Amino acid sequence: MAVFETKKIRNIALLGHGGCGKTSLAEAMMYITGATDRLGKVTDGNTVSDFDAEEVKRGFSLSTSIMNTVWKDCKINILDTPGYLDFVGEVKQALRVADSAVIVVDGKAGIEIGTELAWDYAEAAGLPRAFFINKFDDNEARFARVLDSMHDTFGKHICPLTIPMVKNGEVTGCIDLIDQSAHVFDANGRHSVEIIPEESKEAVEKYRDMLMEAVASTDEDLMMKYFEGEEITPMEAINAVHEGIIHGEIVPVFCGAATKLWGVWTMLDKITESFPRHTAKKEETLADGSKKEIVTEGEPTLFVFKTVADPFVGKMSFFKVMGGSVKKDLLMKNNTTGDSEKLAHIYTMNGKKQTEVDELCCGDIGMVAKLTSTNTNDTLSWNTEISYSAIEYPTSYFVKAIVPLSAKDESKISQSIARMLEEDLTLGYENNAETKQMLVSGQGDMHLAVLEAKLKTRFGVGIKYEEPKMAYREKITKRVDVEGKHKKQNGGSGQYGHVKIRFAPGEEEGLTFTVSVVGGTVPKNFYPAVEKGLIDSMARGVAGFPLVGLAADLYDGSYHDVDSDEISFKTAANIAYKKCLEQAAPVILEPVGDMDITVPESLVGDVMGDLNKRRGAVMGMDAADKKGYTVVHATAPKAEVVDYPIALRAMTQGRGSFEYAVTGYDTVPANIAAKIVEKYKTQA
């Protein structure tokens, strides 16, 4: 495969709402450019992009797929991202290495929540953006309506480069507004140029004027020509669009029908002509927040943006060449771990198909297998100590307990989960010592369902999910004086221990043990045994949960010269502890935490009402960084926010987000405590 210079490389991330046609657009781009000899369909499960068994089964993308093709001497790396919110981590990975984003919009549905989120993600990543209005051949699609809503939602920089061509009341092709050519497409996506039909001339005049105004705004000389009524040439317009895209002054809009290959040819032309290369942004951000100039020559550096745990190939590390050129058999240093790694073979990817190459230039994307100590977000170089800024992943709060289906599954589960955690940094895992459960956290129910399926298909590990147990605790609320006596005689030496203890709610987390024995009624050598007996007893309260915050003062007791020993006094302490639980009115404590919920202003009332149902308390509100959004500050019990990722998504149609952190424990209301006790007794 030919080596492409940086100026001839385009890295495009395809974003959008689930089902808008991103994968179909990627497939069309691959087919038209000759990278594949057949046009796959999502419904048939035979696209280049969606090759994973779960993607074929479910009919939509679950991870970012990397493809590459060549068009007009330019190499285009296509990153096809998932549209469903559970897989946002995959989108973040693609945006970290893409140089521009194409947001696909369903021409019938118009702007959806996934469209808005895609815009926000690309904007946060500082990427130039473009839109592709898909399915424009459908009779229910309304290009003008969708374009107007884009203007209202995303601003005045939105301007069309191609529009639908209407002939005899039907959409038959598209019109390129720069050179005013009408394109009619055949079954292979190839186009022929026709005269613009009379029905479309009014639309052409309207939208071309919109485009030329946007073009003129990028340059003072062009602005003068525009106001003086002079014609802006196609080449001037192409160059202006290129500069406008890079600086965010123009957000071009294309239209087409991906499954019919309509409009894709035209967009490919514009990608090669006007979309930015890797060096367009001049600098890259480093991990410490500083900037580094992008240099296409000199020392090679690469950034690993994605890891795949393949049971046959091994660990696959996907990277972007950030500077210099990377060649096979190169020995590089991982600046995160300090270890050396040899790039024995480097590949470019088309879905699951690997093509070995000898060299990749600055800005290109590739894959290397079997790196021993390299993971996502690592930087590899020769000598420099730099590390590029890491991908920031959202925290996952949707938690389930994992239960292996068999002893064989249990023996393999830890290693398999570890492999999946390397691959998906939005997953979380914890082996909770307090509840004796293996807990996994994800972005939502679909995210964890896919994890379950991948564990089975890739590693042969069967699991099921259960509700996570809460780490409840108990605490006494009254001061009590109790006595514990243990006396046992069965011939020969017996057992004897006798203690009198004052119990009270303590200030410390664990046991606060004091001794005020007078006159040696309990010998000093038995004090540790009494303390140890109480500590051991505190593992279970009256409801079976650990007891915390206990103050105990040993003030009296008695002993036997022959029969008293440490075990006897530990047992006596346990008897006293049980009497304490009977008399000191213990309560159940539950973990509670602080929440920051970011939602559209119009939905604040719904969120506050839902918080009340969850025993939450609103502590205040602030304006969010994002216009039109509010941050609600609240506290809520952890037990009530287990399903909150799903509930908030439903309430806000995916627009809301939240952060949660356990900050302490609080008393459970009596009516709920009774249900908890009953539930845990049944489970026990």
Rosetta blueprint (number, residue, H / E / L):
1 M L
2 A L
3 V L
4 F L
5 E L
6 T H
7 K H
8 K H
9 I E
10 R E
11 N E
12 I E
13 A E
14 L E
15 L E
16 G E
17 H L
18 G L
19 G L
20 C L
21 G L
22 K H
23 T H
24 S H
25 L H
26 A H
27 E H
28 A H
29 M H
30 M H
31 Y H
32 I H
33 T L
34 G L
35 A L
36 T L
37 D L
38 R L
39 L L
40 G L
41 K L
42 V L
43 T L
44 D L
45 G L
46 N L
47 T L
48 V L
49 S L
50 D L
51 F L
52 D L
53 A H
54 E H
55 E H
56 V H
57 K H
58 R H
59 G L
60 F L
61 S L
62 L L
63 S L
64 T L
65 S E
66 I E
67 M E
68 N E
69 T E
70 V E
71 W E
72 K L
73 D L
74 C E
75 K E
76 I E
77 N E
78 I E
79 L E
80 D E
81 T L
82 P L
83 G L
84 Y L
85 L H
86 D H
87 F H
88 V H
89 G H
90 E H
91 V H
92 K H
93 Q H
94 A H
95 L H
96 R H
97 V H
98 A L
99 D L
100 S E
101 A E
102 V E
103 I E
104 V E
105 V E
106 D E
107 G L
108 K L
109 A L
110 G E
111 I L
112 E L
113 I H
114 G H
115 T H
116 E H
117 L H
118 A H
119 W H
120 D H
121 Y H
122 A H
123 E H
124 A H
125 A L
126 G L
127 L L
128 P L
129 R E
130 A E
131 F E
132 F E
133 I E
134 N E
135 K L
136 F L
137 D L
138 D L
139 N L
140 E L
141 A L
142 R L
143 F H
144 A H
145 R H
146 V H
147 L H
148 D H
149 S H
150 M H
151 H H
152 D H
153 T H
154 F H
155 G L
156 K L
157 H L
158 I E
159 C E
160 P E
161 L L
162 T E
163 I E
164 P E
165 M E
166 V E
167 K E
168 N L
169 G L
170 E E
171 V E
172 T E
173 G E
174 C E
175 I E
176 D E
177 L L
178 I L
179 D L
180 Q L
181 S E
182 A E
183 H E
184 V E
185 F E
186 D L
187 A L
188 N L
189 G L
190 R L
191 H E
192 S E
193 V E
194 E E
195 I L
196 I L
197 P L
198 E H
199 E H
200 S H
201 K H
202 E H
203 A H
204 V H
205 E H
206 K H
207 Y H
208 R H
209 D H
210 M H
211 L H
212 M H
213 E H
214 A H
215 V H
216 A H
217 S L
218 T L
219 D L
220 E H
221 D H
222 L H
223 M H
224 M H
225 K H
226 Y H
227 F H
228 E L
229 G L
230 E L
231 E L
232 I L
233 T L
234 P H
235 M H
236 E H
237 A H
238 I H
239 N H
240 A H
241 V H
242 H H
243 E H
244 G H
245 I H
246 I H
247 H L
248 G L
249 E L
250 I L
251 V E
252 P E
253 V E
254 F E
255 C E
256 G L
257 A E
258 A H
259 T H
260 K H
261 L L
262 W E
263 G L
264 V H
265 W H
266 T H
267 M H
268 L H
269 D H
270 K H
271 I H
272 T H
273 E H
274 S H
275 F L
276 P L
277 R L
278 H H
279 T H
280 A H
281 K H
282 K L
283 E E
284 E E
285 T E
286 L E
287 A L
288 D L
289 G L
290 S L
291 K E
292 K E
293 E E
294 I L
295 V L
296 T L
297 E L
298 G L
299 E L
300 P L
301 T E
302 L E
303 F E
304 V E
305 F E
306 K E
307 T E
308 V E
309 A E
310 D E
311 P L
312 F L
313 V L
314 G E
315 K E
316 M E
317 S E
318 F E
319 F E
320 K E
321 V E
322 M E
323 G E
324 G L
325 S L
326 V E
327 K E
328 K L
329 D L
330 L E
331 L E
332 M E
333 K E
334 N E
335 N L
336 T L
337 T L
338 G L
339 D L
340 S E
341 E E
342 K E
343 L E
344 A L
345 H L
346 I E
347 Y E
348 T E
349 M E
350 N E
351 G L
352 K L
353 K E
354 Q E
355 T E
356 E E
357 V E
358 D L
359 E E
360 L E
361 C L
362 C L
363 G L
364 D L
365 I E
366 G E
367 M E
368 V E
369 A E
370 K L
371 L L
372 T L
373 S L
374 T L
375 N L
376 T L
377 N L
378 D L
379 T E
380 L E
381 S E
382 W L
383 N L
384 T L
385 E L
386 I L
387 S L
388 Y E
389 S L
390 A L
391 I L
392 E L
393 Y L
394 P L
395 T L
396 S L
397 Y L
398 F E
399 V E
400 K E
401 A E
402 I E
403 V E
404 P E
405 L L
406 S L
407 A H
408 K H
409 D H
410 E H
411 S H
412 K H
413 I H
414 S H
415 Q H
416 S H
417 I H
418 A H
419 R H
420 M H
421 L H
422 E H
423 E H
424 D L
425 L L
426 T L
427 L L
428 G E
429 Y E
430 E E
431 N E
432 N E
433 A L
434 E L
435 T L
436 K L
437 Q E
438 M E
439 L E
440 V E
441 S E
442 G E
443 Q L
444 G L
445 D H
446 M H
447 H H
448 L H
449 A H
450 V H
451 L H
452 E H
453 A H
454 K H
455 L H
456 K H
457 T H
458 R H
459 F H
460 G L
461 V L
462 G L
463 I E
464 K E
465 Y E
466 E E
467 E L
468 P L
469 K L
470 M L
471 A L
472 Y L
473 R E
474 E E
475 K E
476 I L
477 T L
478 K L
479 R L
480 V E
481 D E
482 V E
483 E E
484 G E
485 K E
486 H E
487 K E
488 K E
489 Q L
490 N L
491 G L
492 G L
493 S L
494 G L
495 Q E
496 Y E
497 G E
498 H E
499 V E
500 K E
501 I E
502 R E
503 F E
504 A E
505 P E
506 G L
507 E L
508 E L
509 E L
510 G L
511 L E
512 T E
513 F E
514 T E
515 V E
516 S L
517 V L
518 V L
519 G L
520 G L
521 T L
522 V L
523 P L
524 K H
525 N H
526 F H
527 Y H
528 P H
529 A H
530 V H
531 E H
532 K H
533 G H
534 L H
535 I H
536 D H
537 S H
538 M L
539 A L
540 R L
541 G L
542 V L
543 A L
544 G L
545 F L
546 P L
547 L E
548 V L
549 G L
550 L E
551 A E
552 A E
553 D E
554 L E
555 Y E
556 D E
557 G E
558 S E
559 Y L
560 H L
561 D L
562 V L
563 D L
564 S L
565 D L
566 E H
567 I H
568 S H
569 F H
570 K H
571 T H
572 A H
573 A H
574 N H
575 I H
576 A H
577 Y H
578 K H
579 K H
580 C H
581 L H
582 E H
583 Q H
584 A L
585 A L
586 P L
587 V E
588 I E
589 L E
590 E E
591 P E
592 V E
593 G E
594 D E
595 M E
596 D E
597 I E
598 T E
599 V E
600 P E
601 E H
602 S H
603 L H
604 V H
605 G H
606 D H
607 V H
608 M H
609 G H
610 D H
611 L H
612 N H
613 K H
614 R L
615 R L
616 G L
617 A E
618 V E
619 M E
620 G E
621 M E
622 D E
623 A E
624 A L
625 D L
626 K L
627 K L
628 G L
629 Y E
630 T E
631 V E
632 V E
633 H E
634 A E
635 T E
636 A E
637 P E
638 K H
639 A H
640 E H
641 V L
642 V L
643 D L
644 Y H
645 P H
646 I H
647 A H
648 L H
649 R H
650 A H
651 M H
652 T H
653 Q L
654 G L
655 R L
656 G L
657 S E
658 F E
659 E E
660 Y E
661 A E
662 V E
663 T E
664 G E
665 Y E
666 D E
667 T E
668 V L
669 P L
670 A H
671 N H
672 I H
673 A H
674 A H
675 K H
676 I H
677 V H
678 E H
679 K H
680 Y H
681 K H
682 T H
683 Q H
684 A L
